[in-house]
Amino acid sequence: MNCGQKRMVLSAAAFASSAASAVRPVRPVRHLPPAIFVAALAGCVSLAPPFEQPPMPVPQTFPNYAPATQSTVTAAEIGWKDYFKSPTLQGLIADALAYNRDLRLAIQRVDEARAMYGIRRADQFPTIGVEADLARARVPADLSGFGRPVTANQFQVGVGIASWELDFWGRVANLRDVALQNYLATDAARQAATLTLIDQVANSYLSLRELDERILLTEQTIATREKSFRIFKRRQEEGAIAKLDVKQVETLWRQAVALGAQLQQERATRLNALQVLVGKPVDLPQADVKLDDNAVMSDLPAGLPSDLLINRPDIIAAEYQLRAANANIGAARAEFFPRITLTGSAGTASTQLGNLFTGPSLAWSFGPSVSLPIFDMGRREANLDVVKSQRDQAVTSYERAIQQAFREVADALAAREWLAEQVDTLRKTVDAQAERARLAQLRYEHGASPFLEVLDAQRDLLDAQQQLVQTRRALLSSRVSLYSALGGGAFATSADVPAPSTHNP
């Protein structure tokens, strides 16, 4: 903020006083304390209201969570390389951070916001330029006053200041602060986009591994049922069983084949979606092993809701936007006071090029300007109402971001608790269904029950196995969501984030 030219402040204050008496009172001027004018005499002032952080509109603790068990290490201090244990998943995340186009756009928006801040910051300082002019003119005889035509030359070289605003009321400084807060908000939004991308890649990877395990189960079932179908068909040809039993076995086999084709289609679709996230082709062959929960990621402490204010990038971005809206009020209030600008230059001027830097050729100009609209149909007052409304909206957006973050953490904690219980129950269910299928097969072989009982038991076993795999993946996804909801990696080292590539992969 430029605060020079103290003598001009006195005249500016006097002009503001006379101008204020010439127009109808407006609310911003009427409520400004006299201390503002005292501060203006001593230096620059800011008419922005003091920033007050709104209270958190959520409970002090998360539901169903005991703070006494929390760890000293928070999710924000755990980088994604430390949290996700799978080397394959780490490679996918690294590629996504380097090649994902949405994240690349977010980074480019940060560059744009940084440049805008540079422009606003430069507005605080005078623009100094060097200028050299040559003017040659001919005046006809009847206008020259000498009875003959006159040709005149003028050479001029000087250094000048073009329309430099003396920012007594903090208008330019507040606009600079607006640009700075918008830049910081854009960078926080980039961090939020990074965290969202990590979440999406991790969940896509888990979905693919879930499908791989379900496909493996289905293929094993297909092979078993196809073998049973061939045995039953041979027994039917020998007249040992009825044709109905063969058709029942064939139906069960065909259903498993259809399920396998459906799962393969879903896997291809999920792989295509993962390639878009990663930003380049992905070589992820179908796995033939079960998804190991402990080999994928670590467990996390939830912490307290107040930690979200410093860990969640989207909440941080909302706070910066609130600060920008607050500074905008100061710029709007400054419009009610005189705007003082300076224009001046100093150099040499002569009619002869040889005398340009010799003799009495000094030339200068100085033009201070003071402007204050007297009557604008309430435009400035309406503009102040607009920015105040925008500040109120920013407060609401900030509170909404906190509430949304609280809900996401609470949902992830609930999912982590109850899905773990479901997984335990489903494991026992699969064991029970496997024993049921074995007993049904024995009963059928001894003629104690029809084959329909075997079909039902095998069908229920496959459904239970598929449901168990899906629930285990949902449990892992809840842990990914918890990491994202807690602002995972916010305080991790920048080495966790590779620099984006400047060319297409």
N, C-alpha and C positions, 0 to 999 in steps of 0.2 A: 504494500500500500504506500503510495507516494504522499508525503506529508510536508512538502516544502512550501515556500512562499507564505510565510506567516502573515505578512502585511496584507496579502490578498484575502486571508481568512476573515479579517475584520470587515472589509468591504463586503465580502460574501455574506457574512452574518447579518450585516445591516440590510443588504438587499433581500435576504430571506425574511427579515422582520417586516420590511415594507411590503413585500409581495404577499405575505400571509395576511396582512391587514386589508389588502385590496381584493381578496377573494373570500368566498364563504368558507367557514371553518370546515375541515374534514377530519374524520376520526383519527387517522394516523398522527396528524400534527397536533391535535388537541391533547392527545394522551402522551406525547413525548415529554419527558421531564426536562426542566431547565438545565440539568447537569449535562445534557447532550451538547448544548452550545458551549458550556465551559470546556468540555472535552475537545470540542472542535477547535477552540483557541489553542489548546495545548498540543494537539496532534489530530490524527484521524480517528473517526469513530465508526462503529458498526451498528447499524440499526436492526440487525437480526436479533430475534429473541433468544435468550439463553436456552441451550439445548438441554432438554430433560428427557431421560430415557424412560419410556412408559413401563409401569410395573408388569410383571409376568402374569398373563391371564390364565395360568394353569396351576394345579396343585404343586406343593413343594417336593413331593416324592411321586415316583411312578407306582401305579397299582401293582399289587402282588410282588413287590420287590422290597427286600430288606437291605437298607443301606449299610448295616453292620457287616455284611458279607462282601462289600465291594473291595476291589483290589486297588492298590496304589497306582497302578498303571491304567490309564484311560484309553478308550478306543482312539482318541485323537493322537495318541503317542505311538500307535501301532501302525506302521506303514503296510501297504497292501502286500509287499513282498514278504513281510513277516507274518501277516495274518493268513494268507492263502499259501498252503503248503505244497500244492500240486505243481510240479515244474511245468506241466503242459498248460495249466491255467495261468501261471505266471507269464509264460510266453505269449499267450493270447492277450492278456491285459497290456503287456508292454507294446505289442503290435497295435492294439487299439488306440493307446495313448499317442502313438506316433503317426497313425494313418487315418484315424476316424475323421470324416469330413465335418461332422457337426462340431466336434471339439476344435478342429482347425478353424472353423468359423468363429467360435467363441474366442479363441486366441487372437484372431484378426480384429474382432470387435474391441478387445482390450487395447490393441495397438491404436485403433481409431480414437478411443476415449483418451488415451495418453496424449495423442496429438492435439485433440481438442483442448485438453488442459493446458498444453503448451501455448496454444493461441490465446486463451484467456489470461494466462500468466503474463504473456508479452504485452497485453493491453495496459498493464500497470506502469509500463516504462515508456518514455518518449521514443518516437520513431525519428531517427536522425538520418538525414540524407544529404548528399552532396549534389549540387546542381550547377551546370554551366550553360549559359544562354548566349546566343548571338542574335541580335535583331538589326535588320537593315531596312530602312524605309525611305521612300522618295515622296516629297511634298511638291505638288505643282506650283508654278509661279504665282498664280492668282490666289493661292492660299498661304504661301510662305511668308508674306509680308516684306520680302526683299525684292520683289519684282523679278525673281528668277527661281527656277526649281532648286530645291535643296535635297540632298541625299545625306542621311544621317546613319551612323553606326552606333551600336551599343553592345558592349561586351560585359558579361557579368559572371562571376564565380562566387558561390557562397555555400554555407552549411546551414541547414534549416531544420526546424521542428514542425511537424505537421499535426496540428489539432491534438495536443496532449491534454487529457482530462486530469485536473487536480482532484484526486479522489477524497475530498474532505468527508463525505458522508458514507464512504465504504461501498458504493455501488459496484465499482469495478472489482474490489477485493471480494465482495460477496459472490459476484459472478464467477470469479476465479475459484472460490471455495465450492460453488455448485459443480463446476467442471471437475474439480479434484475429487469430490465425493462421488460423482457419477463414474469417474475413472476407477476409483476403489470398488464401487459397487459392481462394475463390469468385471473387474478382476475376480471378485468374490463369486460372481455368477459363473465365471470360467472354472473356478475351483469346484463349484456345485455341479457343473456339467461333467467335470472329470470324475467326481465321485459317483454320479449317476451312471456314467459309462462303465466304470468298474463294476457297479452293481449289475448292470445289464449283461455284461460279458460273463460274469461269474454265474448268473442265473441261466444264461443260455448254455454255458458249459455243463452245468448240473442237469439241465433238461436233456441234453444230448446223452450224457452218461446214464441218466435214468432210462432213456429209450433204449440204449445199448443193452442194459441189463434186462429190460422187459423183452427185447427182441431175443436175447440169449435164452431166457426162460421159454419163450414161445417156440423157438426153434427146437429146443429139447423136447417140448411137448409134442410138436409136430412129428418129430422122428419117432417118439414112443407110440403115438396114435397111429401113424402110418404102419408101423410094425404090427400093432394089434389088428389093424384092418386086414393086412395080408394073412395073418394067422386065422382070423375069423372067416375070411373068404375061403381059405383052403378047407377049413372045417365044415363050412356050409356046402362046399362042393362034395365033401365026403358024406354029407347027410347027417353030420353030428349036431348041427344047430340050425335054427330057422333063419330064413332070409332076413327077417325083421331085425335080428340081432346084428347082422352084417351091416344093414343100412344105418342102424343106430351108431355103430362104431365109425362108419364112413362119415356120418353127419358130424360127429365130434371132431374127426380129423379135419374135415373141410372148414369147420369153424375156426380151428387153430390156424389153418393156412390163411384164411381171410384176415384174422387178427394180425398175423405176421406181416402181410402186405400193407395193412393200415398203419402199423408202427413204422415200417420202412418209409412210407410216404411222409409221415409226420417227421421222421428224422431228417429226411432230405429238406423239408421246409425249414426246420429249425437250423440246419446247417447253413442254408442260404441266408437266414436272418443273422446268424453269427458272422458270416463273411461281410455283411454290410456294416456291422458294428466294428469289426476289426479293420475294415477298409482295404482288404486285399484277400486273395484266395487263401482258404484255410485247408490244410491237410490234417484232418482229424479222423483217422480210420476208426472203424467200429471196435470198441473195446470188448474183450472177452472175459473180463474180471468184474467182480462186484465193486460198487462204489464204496470205498473205505471212508467212513465218516471222519476219523481222526487224521487221515492223510490229506484231507481237503483244506481244512481251516481250523483255527484255534477257537477257544471259547472267549467270551467277552464279558466284562463287568458293565453294568448299565450306568452307574454314576447317578448324578442328580439332575433334575430338569434345568437347574441354573447353568450347568456345564454346556448346555446347548447354545447359550448365547455367545460363547467364544469358540465353539467347535463346529457349529453348523454353518457352512458357507452361505446357504440361502438366507439364514437369519442375519448373518453379517452383512450380506448385500442389502437386505431390507433396512438395516440400521443406517447404512451409508446413504441410501435413498431418502431416508427420513432426515438425515443431516443436510442433504442437498436441498430438500424442500424447505428446511428451516432457514438456510442461507438465502434462498430465493425471496423469502419475506423481507430480509434486509435490503436486497436490491430493489424490491418494489417500494419499500418505504423511502429509499433514497430518492426516488423519482419526485417526491414532494418538495425537494430542496433544490436550490440553484445548481445547475451544472456549469462548472467553470473549466474552460479549455484555453490552452495557450498555443499560439501560432507565431513563429518568429524565425528570422534568418539573419545571418551576418556574413559579409564577404566583401568583395571589391567590385566596382563597376566603373567603366570608362568608355569613352567614344573611340579610343584608340587601343588597339590590342597591346601595343608596347607600353602603354601607361597603366595597364591593368593591375600591376603589382608595384607601381611606383607612384609617388606623389599622393595627393589627397584623394584617394580612390575608395576609401572606406564607405561601405553601404550596409545598412541594417534596417530591419523592420521588426516590430513587436506588436502582436495583436491579441491581447486577452479578450475572452468572450464569456459573458455570463448569460445564461438562458434559463427561464422558468416559465412554463406554460401557465397563463392566467386563467384561461377558460377552456376546458376540454370535455365538457359534458359528462364529467364524472369518470373519464377513462382511467385515470390513475387509481382512483378509489376502487373501481371495479376490478382493475388488474390486481390490486392488493387483496381483494376478496377472493380472486381466483387462486392466487398462490397460497393463501391461508387454507382454502378448501383442499388444495393439493397436499398441503402439509397434514391436514386431518386424514386424508385418504392414505398418506404414507404411514401414519400412525396405525390405522386400521390394518393395512397390509402387513406391517411389522408384527402386530398382535396375531394376525391370522397365520403368519409364518411360524410363530412360536407354537400356536395351538396345533397346527398341522404336524410340526416336528414332534410334539409331545405325543400325539396320537400314533405316529409311525413307530416311535420307540415302544409305546405301550402295546401296540399290536404285535410287534416283533417279540416282545417279552412273553406275551400271552401265547403266541404261536410256539415259541421255543419250549414253554412249559407243557402245554397240552399236546403238542405233536409228539414230544418225547414219550408221553404216556400212551398215545395212540400207537406209536411204533412198537412199544413193549407189548401192548395187547395184541397187535396184529402178528407179531412173531409167534406168540402162543397160539393164535388162531391158525396160522399156517401149519404149525406142528400138529395141531388137532385135526385139521383137514387132511394132512398127509396120512395120519393114522387111520382116519375114517375111510379114505380111498383104499388103503391096504386091506382093511377089514372087509369092505364091500366086495373087493376083488376075491377074497377068500370065500366069502359067503356065496358069491356067484359060482365059483369053481366047484363048490360042494353042493350046489343046487338048492341053497337055502333062500335065495332071493333072485329076482329077475335082473337082467343086465342094466335095466333103467336105473337101478340104484347105484351101480358102478358109474354110469354116465354122469349122474348128478354129483356124485362125490368128486370125480375128476374135474368136472366143470367148476365146481366151487373151489377146489384146490387152486386151479389156475387163477381164478378171480382174486383169491386171497393173496396169492404170490404177487400178482400185478399191483394190488392195492398196497401191499407192504412196500414195494419199491417206490411207488408214487409218494407214499407218506414219508419215507426216509428222505427222498429228495426235497419234499416240502419242509422238512425239519432243517435240512441244510440251507435251503433258501431263506428260512426265517433268520438264520444266523448271518447270512449275507445282508439281509435287510436291516438287521440290528446294527451291523457295522456301518452301513450307509446312513442309517437314521441318527447314529451317534456322532456323525462327522468324522468317520474313521480316517486316520492319516493326516488330520489337519495340522498336527505339529510334527509330522515325520519329516525327515530330511528331503530336500529337493531331488536327491539322487534317485528317489523312488519314481520320479516322473521323467521319462526320457524326453529329450528335446524333439519337437515335431519335425517330421521330414519336410523339406522344402520342395520335394518332387514327388510325383505319383509313384507308388510302388510298382 
